[in-house]
Amino acid sequence: MADPRLVDQIGARISEVLANSPARDVEKNMRAVLASLFDRFDLVTREDFEAQKRVIERTRARITELERRVQELEAARTDGPSP
């Protein structure tokens, strides 16, 4: 089996080489291009999407509850004594 220190040293060396190579610049440029595209398409983060999804679910539950209460009130009004 390989010595774990050797594997760590190789990983560190590869990271160092990549950090000093044109590949690093390409990665930065690609990230900038992708960020620009995402901004243009008005995309949202997963976190923002999930937060909005929770708000909508709570709103939907509240509407369902209010609809149920309105039906109960209407039923009580029609079942009650007439003036």
C-alpha positions as CSV (number, residue, x, y, z in Angstrom):
1,M,0.0,0.0,0.0
2,A,1.1,3.5,-0.7
3,D,2.3,5.7,2.2
4,P,-0.5,8.3,3.0
5,R,2.1,11.0,3.3
6,L,3.3,10.2,-0.2
7,V,-0.2,10.5,-1.6
8,D,-0.6,13.9,0.3
9,Q,2.7,15.1,-1.1
10,I,1.8,14.2,-4.6
11,G,-1.6,15.9,-4.2
12,A,0.0,19.0,-2.9
13,R,2.5,19.0,-5.8
14,I,-0.2,18.6,-8.4
15,S,-2.2,21.4,-6.8
16,E,0.9,23.6,-6.8
17,V,1.6,22.9,-10.5
18,L,-2.0,23.6,-11.5
19,A,-2.1,26.8,-9.5
20,N,0.9,28.1,-11.4
21,S,-0.2,26.9,-14.8
22,P,-2.5,28.4,-17.5
23,A,-5.1,25.9,-16.4
24,R,-5.8,28.1,-13.4
25,D,-6.4,31.2,-15.7
26,V,-8.7,29.1,-17.9
27,E,-10.7,28.0,-14.8
28,K,-11.0,31.6,-13.7
29,N,-12.1,32.7,-17.1
30,M,-14.6,29.9,-17.4
31,R,-16.1,30.8,-14.0
32,A,-16.5,34.4,-15.1
33,V,-18.2,33.4,-18.4
34,L,-20.5,31.0,-16.6
35,A,-21.4,33.6,-14.0
36,S,-22.1,36.1,-16.7
37,L,-24.4,33.6,-18.5
38,F,-26.2,32.8,-15.2
39,D,-26.8,36.5,-14.6
40,R,-28.2,37.0,-18.1
41,F,-30.6,34.0,-17.7
42,D,-31.8,35.3,-14.3
43,L,-31.0,32.0,-12.6
44,V,-31.3,31.7,-8.8
45,T,-29.3,29.8,-6.3
46,R,-30.6,26.5,-5.0
47,E,-30.8,28.1,-1.5
48,D,-33.0,31.0,-2.8
49,F,-35.1,28.5,-4.7
50,E,-35.6,26.3,-1.6
51,A,-36.5,29.3,0.5
52,Q,-39.1,30.5,-2.0
53,K,-40.5,26.9,-2.2
54,R,-41.0,26.9,1.6
55,V,-42.8,30.2,1.5
56,I,-45.1,28.9,-1.3
57,E,-45.8,25.7,0.6
58,R,-46.7,27.7,3.8
59,T,-48.9,30.0,1.8
60,R,-50.7,27.1,0.1
61,A,-51.3,25.5,3.5
62,R,-52.7,28.8,4.9
63,I,-55.0,29.2,1.9
64,T,-56.3,25.7,2.3
65,E,-57.0,26.3,6.0
66,L,-58.8,29.6,5.2
67,E,-60.9,28.0,2.5
68,R,-61.9,25.3,5.0
69,R,-62.9,28.0,7.6
70,V,-64.9,29.9,5.1
71,Q,-66.8,26.7,4.2
72,E,-67.5,26.1,7.9
73,L,-68.8,29.6,8.4
74,E,-71.0,29.4,5.3
75,A,-72.4,26.1,6.5
76,A,-73.0,27.4,10.0
77,R,-74.8,30.5,8.5
78,T,-77.1,28.4,6.3
79,D,-77.7,25.8,9.0
80,G,-78.5,28.5,11.7
81,P,-82.0,29.8,12.5
82,S,-83.6,32.2,10.0
83,P,-84.5,35.7,11.3
